[in-house]
Amino acid sequence: MGPFPHDAPRSEISEANPADTDGFEFVEFAHPNPDALRDTSRKMGYAHVANHKIKKIELWQQGDVSYLLNAEPNTHAAGFIAEHGSCAPSMGWRVVNAEKAFAHAVEKGAEPYVGDGKSLDVPAIVGIGGSLIYFIDQYFDTSPYNNEFDWIGTAHFKGVGFFYLDHLTHKCSKETWTRGSSSTATCSISAKSASSTSRESIPVFIAEP
């Protein structure tokens, strides 16, 4: 991607990239004590920049990294942490066309999420352990949060130098992949700075059914 703001061209649908993925838009976190998430995010240099118009969901940003802190009851996130504890219930993937990416994923065997309690009103599929993957196409020339959130701060706050999500990893037992059942899964996140030498690596999810 290069330095922030990165200068990579917008992704295009192609044979090599049929789902037109273009990086990460957000990671959602939930915790029985939301203040613990706020304190951790603040210590890592993130700023609270927007609030959902009708739900207890906060947008925290640093550079091009966006975290949704979800404290809304009766949502997918609330049910997910009731089962798994403090974790990352979902993530958002940037794509050129959300509906086409969603249709491509379902065609290839993904399970569409049709339940209530989504964090954003965009297409989503069911991921590992019942987590969600959202498809976001309003990111290049505008913000995907404009319609559903009220801004209270400056978007893409500079922070301490973390500019974009480098990668996400799910580490699952072999049984999870071969039998489709979830035994133990962990997830960690790395965010890279402009110098490409500094990272935050956060273990965020340990799930046991």
C-alpha positions as CSV (number, residue, x, y, z in Angstrom):
1,M,0.0,0.0,0.0
2,G,2.8,2.4,0.7
3,P,2.8,5.4,3.1
4,F,-0.5,6.8,4.4
5,P,-2.5,8.0,2.6
6,H,-1.5,5.1,0.4
7,D,-1.3,5.7,-3.3
8,A,-2.5,2.4,-4.6
9,P,-5.2,2.6,-7.3
10,R,-8.6,1.4,-6.5
11,S,-9.1,-2.3,-7.0
12,E,-10.9,-3.6,-10.1
13,I,-12.9,-6.8,-10.7
14,S,-10.7,-9.2,-12.6
15,E,-10.0,-12.9,-13.1
16,A,-7.3,-12.6,-10.5
17,N,-9.6,-10.7,-8.0
18,P,-13.2,-11.9,-8.8
19,A,-14.5,-10.7,-5.4
20,D,-12.9,-7.2,-6.0
21,T,-11.4,-7.0,-2.5
22,D,-9.5,-3.9,-1.7
23,G,-8.3,-4.1,1.9
24,F,-9.9,-3.8,5.3
25,E,-12.5,-1.1,6.2
26,F,-13.0,-1.9,9.9
27,V,-12.8,-4.4,12.7
28,E,-15.6,-4.6,15.2
29,F,-14.9,-5.2,18.9
30,A,-17.3,-5.9,21.8
31,H,-16.7,-6.4,25.5
32,P,-18.9,-6.8,28.6
33,N,-17.2,-3.7,29.9
34,P,-17.0,-1.2,27.0
35,D,-14.8,1.1,29.0
36,A,-12.1,-1.5,28.8
37,L,-12.1,-1.2,25.0
38,R,-12.2,2.5,25.1
39,D,-9.2,2.7,27.5
40,T,-7.2,0.2,25.4
41,S,-8.0,2.0,22.1
42,R,-7.1,5.4,23.6
43,K,-3.7,4.0,24.9
44,M,-2.9,2.8,21.4
45,G,-3.5,6.2,19.9
46,Y,-7.0,5.9,18.5
47,A,-9.6,8.6,18.8
48,H,-13.4,8.4,19.2
49,V,-14.6,10.2,16.1
50,A,-18.2,9.2,15.5
51,N,-21.3,7.6,17.1
52,H,-24.0,5.6,15.4
53,K,-27.2,7.6,15.1
54,I,-29.5,5.0,16.9
55,K,-27.2,2.3,18.3
56,K,-24.5,2.3,21.0
57,I,-21.8,1.8,18.5
58,E,-18.7,4.1,18.4
59,L,-16.3,4.6,15.6
60,W,-12.6,4.9,16.6
61,Q,-10.0,5.8,14.1
62,Q,-6.3,6.2,13.6
63,G,-4.9,6.8,10.1
64,D,-6.8,4.5,7.8
65,V,-7.6,2.1,10.6
66,S,-11.2,2.0,11.8
67,Y,-12.5,0.1,14.9
68,L,-16.2,-0.2,15.8
69,L,-16.8,-0.5,19.5
70,N,-20.2,-2.1,19.9
71,A,-22.1,-1.9,23.2
72,E,-25.6,-2.2,21.7
73,P,-27.7,-5.0,23.3
74,N,-29.6,-7.5,21.2
75,T,-27.3,-7.4,18.3
76,H,-25.1,-10.0,16.6
77,A,-22.1,-8.6,18.5
78,A,-23.9,-8.9,21.9
79,G,-24.9,-12.5,21.2
80,F,-21.4,-13.3,20.0
81,I,-19.6,-12.0,23.2
82,A,-22.3,-13.8,25.3
83,E,-21.0,-17.0,23.7
84,H,-17.3,-16.3,23.3
85,G,-16.4,-13.5,25.7
86,S,-14.6,-10.3,24.7
87,C,-13.8,-10.6,21.0
88,A,-14.0,-9.3,17.5
89,P,-17.5,-10.3,16.3
90,S,-17.0,-8.9,12.7
91,M,-14.8,-7.2,10.2
92,G,-15.5,-5.1,7.1
93,W,-13.8,-5.8,3.7
94,R,-13.5,-3.0,1.1
95,V,-14.7,-4.1,-2.3
96,V,-15.5,-2.4,-5.6
97,N,-19.1,-3.5,-5.6
98,A,-20.6,-4.9,-2.4
99,E,-23.6,-6.7,-4.0
100,K,-21.4,-8.4,-6.6
101,A,-18.8,-9.4,-4.0
102,F,-21.6,-10.8,-1.7
103,A,-23.1,-12.7,-4.6
104,H,-19.7,-14.1,-5.6
105,A,-19.1,-15.3,-2.1
106,V,-22.5,-16.9,-1.8
107,E,-22.1,-18.6,-5.2
108,K,-18.8,-20.1,-3.9
109,G,-20.5,-21.5,-0.8
110,A,-20.5,-18.7,1.8
111,E,-23.5,-18.4,4.1
112,P,-25.4,-15.1,3.8
113,Y,-26.2,-13.4,7.1
114,V,-29.9,-12.7,7.2
115,G,-30.3,-12.1,10.9
116,D,-30.9,-8.9,12.8
117,G,-28.5,-6.8,14.7
118,K,-25.9,-5.8,12.0
119,S,-23.6,-2.9,12.8
120,L,-23.9,-1.5,9.3
121,D,-26.7,-1.8,6.7
122,V,-24.6,-3.5,4.1
123,P,-24.3,-7.1,2.8
124,A,-22.7,-9.6,5.1
125,I,-21.7,-13.3,5.2
126,V,-21.1,-15.6,8.1
127,G,-17.4,-16.1,8.9
128,I,-15.3,-18.3,11.2
129,G,-17.1,-19.2,14.5
130,G,-20.2,-17.3,13.5
131,S,-18.4,-14.0,13.1
132,L,-19.5,-11.7,10.3
133,I,-17.8,-10.3,7.2
134,Y,-19.3,-7.1,5.8
135,F,-18.8,-5.9,2.2
136,I,-18.1,-2.2,2.0
137,D,-18.0,-0.3,-1.3
138,Q,-18.5,3.3,-0.1
139,Y,-14.9,4.0,0.9
140,F,-12.9,5.5,-2.0
141,D,-14.5,8.8,-2.6
142,T,-16.7,9.0,0.5
143,S,-17.0,7.5,3.9
144,P,-19.2,4.4,4.6
145,Y,-20.1,5.9,8.0
146,N,-21.7,9.1,6.7
147,N,-25.3,7.8,6.5
148,E,-25.4,5.9,9.8
149,F,-23.1,7.8,12.1
150,D,-22.8,11.3,13.5
151,W,-19.3,12.7,13.4
152,I,-17.9,14.2,16.6
153,G,-14.3,14.4,15.6
154,T,-11.8,14.6,12.7
155,A,-11.8,11.5,10.5
156,H,-8.6,9.6,10.1
157,F,-7.0,11.0,13.2
158,K,-3.2,10.8,12.9
159,G,-2.6,9.2,16.3
160,V,0.8,7.7,17.1
161,G,1.5,6.5,13.6
162,F,-0.5,3.4,12.8
163,F,-2.0,4.0,9.3
164,Y,-3.7,0.9,8.0
165,L,-4.4,-2.7,8.8
166,D,-1.6,-4.9,7.6
167,H,-3.4,-8.2,8.0
168,L,-5.9,-10.2,10.1
169,T,-5.3,-13.8,11.0
170,H,-7.6,-16.6,12.2
171,K,-5.8,-19.5,13.8
172,C,-8.1,-22.6,13.9
173,S,-7.6,-26.2,14.7
174,K,-7.5,-28.6,11.7
175,E,-10.9,-29.9,12.8
176,T,-12.4,-26.5,12.1
177,W,-11.5,-26.7,8.5
178,T,-12.0,-30.4,7.8
179,R,-15.3,-30.9,9.6
180,G,-16.8,-27.5,9.6
181,S,-17.1,-27.5,13.4
182,S,-15.5,-24.8,15.6
183,S,-13.3,-26.1,18.4
184,T,-10.8,-23.3,19.1
185,A,-10.1,-20.2,17.1
186,T,-8.0,-17.2,17.7
187,C,-7.7,-14.0,15.9
188,S,-4.9,-11.3,15.9
189,I,-4.6,-8.0,14.2
190,S,-1.6,-6.2,13.0
191,A,-1.6,-2.5,12.1
192,K,1.4,-1.1,10.2
193,S,2.9,2.3,10.5
194,A,4.2,4.5,7.7
195,S,7.8,3.3,8.3
196,S,6.6,-0.3,8.0
197,T,8.6,-1.3,11.1
198,S,6.1,-0.6,13.9
199,R,3.2,-2.9,14.6
200,E,0.5,-3.5,17.1
201,S,-0.5,-7.1,17.4
202,I,-3.6,-7.7,19.4
203,P,-5.0,-11.1,20.3
204,V,-8.7,-10.4,20.2
205,F,-10.6,-13.7,20.0
206,I,-10.5,-17.1,21.6
207,A,-13.7,-19.1,21.0
208,E,-14.6,-22.5,22.3
209,P,-18.1,-23.9,21.6
